[in-house]
Amino acid sequence: MSDKAPTIEELDPEQAERIARAPLPTKGTLRARRCVPIQLVKFAVTNLRIMDIVIREKLGM
């Protein structure tokens, strides 16, 4: 008996085909995902958007 459980690809060949056809990220996309300054800016922008929604709701605007 095997200690490893079969992967989804082994259980469902159709799913494996769909995964194989999925588009891969470009080099630029991967670089942006790993770039700490870009991630910090995105984090700050997301927080500002959330705070804007909270403040508008709190003030009833």
C-alpha positions, 0 to 999 in steps of 0.5 A, a space after each residue: 500500500 502506498 503512503 502517498 495519496 494520489 494527486 488530482 491529476 492522477 485521479 482525473 485526467 480531464 482536470 490534468 489536461 485543463 491544468 496543462 492548458 492554463 496560461 502561465 504568468 509572464 516574467 514581468 508578472 512574476 517579477 512584480 509578484 516578488 518585488 517587495 516595494 510594489 507589494 507594499 504599495 499595493 498593500 497600502 492602496 488596498 488599505 486606503 480603499 478599505 478605510 475610505 469605504 469604512 469612513 464613508 459608511 461611518 459618516 453616512 456619506 
